[in-house]
Amino acid sequence: MRIGELAEASGTTTKTLRFYEEAGLLPAPDRTANGYRDYAAEALARLGFIRRSRTAGFTLAQIREVLDIRDAGVAPCRHVQDLLETRLDDLDRQIADLQALRHTVAQLSNAAATVDPTDCDATTICRYL
């Protein structure tokens, strides 16, 4: 299928497809006699994998690693499991950081609600922070 057809079928853009090809995520397709890209049907499944991987928060480098393992004829399941566990650890850390930040901002907001802004000392810029 041509690049426009693949873009439409995968819900992406031709620019993204060219980028994925250049980044090594999508193999270079065959070319028709007049030079148009001619993607195999497998490209659609590969794009689905890339989309799902991006949704899970994988980087393009991580996705390329998984695709390289699969392209070498090996099931990448263990590698993907390791990536998912690492991703979960990262998310847990980000959630904890966000909860701590929320607590700090809530304390600042509560303190700001009890202070008269007309009493603000100009040398401190703002007493809330």
C-alpha positions in Angstrom: 0.0 0.0 0.0 1.1 3.5 -0.6 2.2 5.9 2.1 -1.1 7.8 2.1 -3.1 4.6 2.4 -0.9 3.4 5.3 -1.2 6.7 7.1 -4.9 6.7 6.8 -5.2 3.0 7.8 -3.0 3.5 10.9 -4.4 6.9 12.0 -1.1 8.7 11.5 0.5 11.0 9.0 2.8 10.5 6.1 5.3 12.7 7.9 5.3 10.4 10.9 5.7 7.4 8.6 8.7 9.0 7.0 10.1 9.8 10.4 9.6 6.2 11.6 11.3 4.9 8.5 14.3 7.3 9.0 14.5 6.4 12.7 14.7 2.7 11.9 11.3 1.8 13.4 9.7 1.1 10.1 11.7 -0.8 7.4 12.3 1.0 4.2 9.5 -0.2 1.9 9.8 -1.4 -1.7 9.4 1.2 -4.3 7.1 1.1 -7.3 8.5 1.7 -10.8 7.6 5.4 -10.5 9.3 5.7 -7.0 6.3 5.6 -4.7 6.7 3.8 -1.4 4.9 0.4 -1.4 4.4 -0.8 2.1 3.7 -4.5 2.9 0.6 -5.3 5.0 2.9 -6.1 8.0 3.7 -2.4 8.3 0.2 -1.8 9.7 0.7 -4.3 12.5 4.1 -2.8 13.2 2.6 0.7 13.5 0.0 -0.7 15.8 2.8 -2.0 18.0 4.6 1.4 17.9 1.4 3.2 18.9 0.7 0.9 21.8 4.3 1.2 23.0 4.1 4.9 22.9 0.9 4.8 24.8 2.7 2.8 27.5 5.3 5.5 27.7 8.1 3.7 25.9 10.8 5.8 24.2 11.5 5.5 20.5 14.8 3.9 21.4 13.1 1.3 23.6 10.7 0.6 20.8 13.5 0.2 18.3 15.2 -2.3 20.7 12.1 -4.4 20.9 11.6 -4.3 17.1 15.3 -5.2 16.5 14.9 -8.2 18.8 11.8 -9.3 16.9 13.4 -8.7 13.5 16.3 -10.9 14.6 13.8 -13.7 14.9 13.6 -13.8 18.7 10.5 -13.2 20.8 11.1 -9.9 22.8 8.6 -10.8 25.5 11.1 -10.9 28.4 12.7 -7.7 27.3 9.3 -6.0 27.1 8.4 -7.4 30.5 11.6 -5.8 31.9 10.8 -2.5 30.2 7.3 -2.6 31.6 8.6 -3.2 35.2 11.0 -0.3 34.8 8.2 1.9 33.5 6.0 1.0 36.5 8.9 1.9 38.8 9.3 5.2 37.0 5.5 5.9 37.2 5.4 5.1 40.9 8.3 7.6 41.5 6.6 10.3 39.4 3.4 9.8 41.3 5.1 10.1 44.6 6.9 13.2 43.4 3.6 14.7 42.2 1.9 13.9 45.5 4.7 15.6 47.4 4.5 18.6 45.1 0.7 18.7 45.5 1.1 18.7 49.3 3.6 21.6 49.1 1.4 23.6 46.8 -1.6 23.0 49.0 0.3 24.2 52.1 1.4 27.4 50.2 -2.2 27.9 48.9 -3.6 27.5 52.4 -1.1 29.9 53.9 -1.8 32.4 51.1 -5.5 32.3 51.8 -4.9 33.6 55.4 -2.6 36.5 54.6 -3.6 40.0 53.7 -1.8 40.9 50.4 -1.8 44.6 51.2 0.6 43.8 54.0 3.2 42.4 51.6 6.8 43.5 52.0 8.0 44.7 48.6 11.5 43.4 49.2 10.3 39.8 49.4 8.6 39.9 46.0 5.8 37.7 47.3 5.4 36.2 50.7 3.5 33.2 49.3 6.6 31.8 47.8 
